Amino acid sequence: MNLKCPICKSASHPEFVKHGHTILTCDSCHHQFIEIPQSPEHTNQVYDDGYFFDGQSGYLDYTKEADLLTAHGERYGNLLQKYTQTGTVFDVGSAAGFILKGLQQKGWNGKGIEPNDTMASYARQKLQIDVETGIFEQYESKEQFDLVTMIQVIAHFYDVRKALEIAHKLLRKDGILLIETWDRGSLPARLLGSNWHEYSPPSVVNWFSLDGMNTLAQQCGFEEIAHGRPDKRINGLHAKSLVKYKLETMAGGRMLGKLLNVIPDNLQIPYPSFDLFWVLYRRK
Ligand SMILES: [Zn+2]
């Protein structure tokens, strides 16, 4: 087992235990991570259908997020216009392909990879989007793309360095890597400490700050072009599921959970994104 920091290789110390997993903090760069087996077994176990359908991760039914996620993809399509022309995209962790669909609607042509076969099949059959079932850390291809996207994905890799190395190979020189992830360095994360909702191992295994993300990306041959906070929305059904799941462990939480039922499932709720960041890198 490897207790060294995946970014700077320094030693780490245990910070606290969450859901039975010890969150480790790097002694040097303060990156946080958990110890997991460095193997595809981890990915297959975590991303079973329960992840997308029974509320474990906050998703009661991932496919109900279709419109919101497609709109999220479109927003990134608009953002990218400031930095690059449209071309080909490879989307990592595509789930049912909704974000990819949004990017396509903004002129990108692409395909993706997703470990959960139910999700990948949905993309292929319902959306006619080429999403391959597979694990990115094992992905091999000679094809090259103008853009690689990792929306809410980088924190989940069992081998994050390998994932960035593969992204580097998949990109043409000067191609763009877009990452959106949770910001461990954000004010909400620091204020909430161990109660921050993104401390949700074992699906999340790395908790990045923008600095840590940049350090790792530079080591893997990328330079930062821009970063910011995403404009994100979730639907009422997802919001209720997220809150209920978190409330269940609190005294009186179930009562509060019942009150939430007055929120319509399809209501679009702005999600406070000050604990998320997006960052664009250029492949060197
Ligand atoms: Zn470190």
Residues whose N, C-alpha, C, O or C-beta is under 5 A from the ligand:
A	BS01	ZN	C5 I7 C8 K9 S10 C26 S28 C29 H30 H31
